[in-house]
Amino acid sequence: MRQALRRPAAGWLLLLVGLLPFVWLVVQTIQDQLGANPAEYLLRATGDWTLRSLCLVLAVTPLRVLSGWPEWAKFRRMLGLLTYFYAVLHLSCYALFDMGLDLADILADIPKRTFILLGFAAWLLLTAMALTSFNKAIRWLGAARWQMLHRSVYAVAVLAVLHFWWMRAGKNNFDEVIIYAAVLSLLLGWRVWNRYRKMHLKRMHP
Amino acid sequence: MRIISNHSGFIHPVPSEITPEPVYQTRRDLIRGLAAGSAGMALTAWGLREAHAQTVPGAKLPALAASSSSVAGALTMDKLTDYKDATTYNNFYEFGTDKADPAKRAHTLQTQPWSVEIEGLVKKPGRYALEDLMKLSAMEERIYRLRCVEGWSMVIPWIGYSMAKLIQRVEPQPGAKFVEFITQADTKTMPGLRSGSLDWPYVEALRMDEAMHPLTLLAFGMYGEVMPKQNGAPLRLVVPWKYGFKSGKSLVKIRFTEKQPLCSWEKAAPQEYGFYSNVNPLVDHPRWSQATERRIGEDGLFAKKRKTLMFNGYEAQVGQLYAGMDLKKFF
């Protein structure tokens, strides 16, 4: 297993699998299989896949530490970019299907609706991370600053859940929201616990 | 191999069987022309049935005969929404919050026997059997625009008669100012009731003058057939100038009251849903704009959404009901 993870093909395979939902949505769109309201379907599906990839990318570090296999870390960038890819699709669906690509309308709509504002803020943070996702950017920014910027993925997780929660609030239908909130809380909670544990260890064995 | 099950929904005919739209529209115009003249109501009904036979074949439900309505504004010229879309994309939370849920789950709804309890401030309260209600007045076909508060719309050919006919029959007392419509809430057949999305049973209400307006329809069918379960069988309300949720489905009780009833959505989210909930492009929902809408099955994926009309295009008929009212306040 560890051997397999080390191979370059593992990364490409993961990318391929990660793009399958996108390919499937394209196929369904072409074949007109998205139901009575294809625009709504695509908007929701791309939002769902953004949340799912966000859960995956945040699972990398816990997986690495808990398994003791550093190999997992090499998938982090690709999963991060995959999350951004679905976030861009999600935003594009909103801009295109809901707002007819009318920039003035979009700029007026974003601050007017809190849940859209939250989603847009998450997208901006993801953009900053995507733009600085290559190796050179780490050197330009300096490792410490780079890491600080990329820790904003925790804020993205919180914003994404709030965005989803607000969207569903009207129907009091929180089943799915609770699942994503639970998974993301677990992943972020583990980090807090892990940090506390490390600090504790350091204090005991300076 | 094509596998056809109960969940397949409406099976489309082969393209060669479908009447081309221009031909079909001309026929509808002709039918309307006939309806406008006094020449033969029966012929019109027959004509409409024929038209439907062309556009809505594969009828699984019993046909429901009706004549074309002569109520002002009751026959919009907009293109009808596909029967398949109208019966697979529904909000009927008693069967789940996903719009595909009602078509999948509503088959459990028991519609026979069915009766409607009339109570409150009326001279003739009591339990009215469905069969008697269906005979109370002549069935009319009405082609209404349906605008959902979520920003999509359809055009549905309903069958029923003006709610006013029933109200006159049960003789409201002078104190009756509002009419409350209560939906069936049966935990055995309606799985959605287990979720806490709303306080059941579903309650919607109208002011007396709104309920008495000739466009307010007590509907028993659509597309030439009896009402499909997912659309609110066996009888429902249709108020075309209000957002769809004001039109209660599968009605079991109609109550006449003096005080304005607290409706389900108003109770669940008072800042989002008002008592009136008239279609109004100028008053936005807190979470989205109401200025535009997407016509289901018609506006392509990349088409710009169409403009929503004041009172859903029924301003000429119902505008005077709200004369002098601040519609931003009474949304």
HADDOCK unambig.tbl for C-alpha pairs under 7 A between the chains (distance, minus, plus):
assign (segid A and resid 36 and name CA) (segid B and resid 85 and name CA) 5.34 0.50 0.50
assign (segid A and resid 36 and name CA) (segid B and resid 89 and name CA) 6.24 0.50 0.50
assign (segid A and resid 36 and name CA) (segid B and resid 296 and name CA) 6.13 0.50 0.50
assign (segid A and resid 36 and name CA) (segid B and resid 297 and name CA) 6.13 0.50 0.50
assign (segid A and resid 37 and name CA) (segid B and resid 296 and name CA) 6.17 0.50 0.50
assign (segid A and resid 38 and name CA) (segid B and resid 301 and name CA) 6.79 0.50 0.50
assign (segid A and resid 39 and name CA) (segid B and resid 301 and name CA) 5.94 0.50 0.50
assign (segid A and resid 97 and name CA) (segid B and resid 301 and name CA) 6.71 0.50 0.50
assign (segid A and resid 97 and name CA) (segid B and resid 302 and name CA) 6.36 0.50 0.50
assign (segid A and resid 100 and name CA) (segid B and resid 304 and name CA) 5.18 0.50 0.50
assign (segid A and resid 113 and name CA) (segid B and resid 286 and name CA) 6.97 0.50 0.50
assign (segid A and resid 113 and name CA) (segid B and resid 287 and name CA) 5.55 0.50 0.50
assign (segid A and resid 170 and name CA) (segid B and resid 269 and name CA) 6.85 0.50 0.50
assign (segid A and resid 171 and name CA) (segid B and resid 197 and name CA) 5.95 0.50 0.50
assign (segid A and resid 172 and name CA) (segid B and resid 197 and name CA) 4.75 0.50 0.50
assign (segid A and resid 173 and name CA) (segid B and resid 197 and name CA) 5.96 0.50 0.50
